[in-house]
Amino acid sequence: MKLPQTDGCLCGKIRYEINEASRLVYTCHCTESQRSTSSAFSIALAVAGFRLTGDEPQPLESIADSGRVKIRWVCPVRSC
């Protein structure tokens, strides 16, 4: 993988840069991930060299299938 990698949300408000290779890639099959991706799962990765270069994301709290509170960080433009 060629580094750095840059990308962001669909509307362009949130931008980020990744300067190191990912340390972990995983999938989540919870019902919220299925709803948010319109798929059977979502894919996520853990990186060390991550830097936000655009607007700050907003916290979005919900209750996980386990009953615990979870926080997802999302674009402030909710239609993005």
SVG drawing of the C-alpha trace seen along z (x, -y; Angstrom):
<svg xmlns="http://www.w3.org/2000/svg" viewBox="-31 -22 35 33">
<polyline fill="none" stroke="black" stroke-width="0.4" points="0.0,0.0 1.3,-3.4 1.4,-5.9 0.1,-8.4 -3.5,-7.6 -6.0,-10.4 -9.8,-10.3 -12.9,-11.5 -16.7,-11.5 -18.9,-11.9 -19.6,-15.6 -15.9,-16.4 -16.4,-18.0 -14.3,-15.3 -10.9,-14.6 -8.2,-12.3 -4.7,-11.1 -3.2,-7.7 0.6,-7.5 1.1,-4.0 -0.1,-0.6 -3.2,0.8 -2.6,2.9 -5.9,4.7 -8.8,5.2 -12.1,6.6 -15.8,6.9 -18.8,6.2 -22.1,8.1 -24.3,6.2 -27.7,5.0 -26.7,1.4 -23.7,2.0 -26.0,4.0 -28.5,1.0 -25.8,-1.6 -24.1,0.2 -27.2,2.0 -25.1,5.1 -24.4,8.1 -21.5,6.4 -19.3,3.3 -15.5,3.3 -13.2,1.3 -9.5,1.0 -7.2,-0.1 -4.3,-2.4 -1.7,-4.3 -0.7,-7.0 -4.2,-8.7 -4.7,-12.4 -7.9,-14.4 -7.4,-17.2 -11.0,-18.5 -13.9,-19.3 -14.4,-17.5 -16.8,-14.5 -19.8,-14.5 -20.5,-11.8 -23.5,-9.6 -24.6,-7.5 -26.7,-4.4 -27.3,-1.2 -25.5,1.8 -27.1,5.3 -25.3,6.1 -27.1,3.2 -23.9,1.2 -23.7,-2.4 -21.6,-2.8 -20.3,-6.0 -19.8,-6.3 -18.1,-9.4 -20.0,-10.6 -20.0,-13.6 -21.7,-16.7 -23.7,-16.8 -26.1,-13.9 -27.1,-13.4 -23.5,-12.6"/>
</svg>
